[in-house]
Structure formats: C-alpha cells, structure tokens
Amino acid sequence: MSKKSNEQSEDVILSQSGYNVTEQVGHLLRKAYQRHLSIFQEGTIDPDLTSVQFVTLCALHDLGPSSQVELVKATSVDQATIRGIVDRLKARGLIELSKDEADGRKVIISILPKGEALLQAMYPQARQISEKTMARLNPAERVALLFLLRKIADDDMSEE
C-alpha cells in the first residue's frame, strides 16, 4: 500500500472514530501559542528575554514590588516556573530580591532600573509582536478572539 493510501486509511479511521486531535481546542491553542512564541523570539530586542520573563517584568512594573505568590497570580505561571524566572532575571540584574519588612520570611521582588529600561524598550516591539500574531484576522475577528480567550482563561467557575 502506498504512503498516500495509508494516510487516507488513517483519515477514514479518524473520521469514523469522530475524534481528530488536530481539530481539538487544546491542539489548536498550542499551535497558535507556538506560532506566537516564534514571533516573539523573532521580534524581541533581547534574544535572552523569553515571553514569560517579559510578562513577569510587566507584572512587576504594574504591581510594584511583589511576592512570588502575587507574581504567580498576576502571570498565571506556576510556582516552580516563576522561581526559575525570578532566578534568571535576578542573575541578569533586571530585578532584586529583598525581605518583607512586615514578614521577614517573605521575599519581595522588585524591578531594577535596568529591567525597567528593557521593559520600556520592549513595549513597542510587544505591540508589533501582538500585531503580527493576529495579522491574519480582521478587526472583528481580533475582538472576538480576545473576548473568547479571556472567557476560556477566566478562572471564575462560579457562573457554571
């Protein structure tokens, strides 16, 4: 049997089972996110800056000095991952860690001037990255996509 015939047979089996993984929401979200990450890496002004590090710097800029728990909440990045991000940003001199004056056990993370400068330089690039990610969508599709992604990402399950 030829390769093409074999692939067609597999397609028939998939359609008979009613499940095609490449048409599932998780697969499509992952593909879209991978495309966005590729666009981010091409568009960043700092090749060592990842999208998650950028989000972390944005959160620190917006929130001010924050604990790891607050960063987890603001970035939707898990505790173990945020710890590694904080370590890398600290090693690059973009953030600093200090003890909370009220609770000596709590570590407070603050953005440093070097991190703030990188962030300010990245904002125009970040806008272009978002634009390029959604370039294939018309204005109504862009509004709809952002609305739907917010709705999917909403952690508030109280409405269900």
TAPEDA-V186195 format. One record per helix or strand. SS is the DSSP state (H for helix, E for strand). FROM is the first residue (numbers start at 1). LEN is the number of residues. If there is no record, write none. Layout:
SS&FROM&LEN + SS&FROM&LEN
This chain:
H&3&15 + H&21&3 + H&25&19 + H&51&13 + E&66&1 + H&68&8 + H&79&13 + E&95&5 + E&107&5 + H&113&21 + H&139&15 + H&157&3
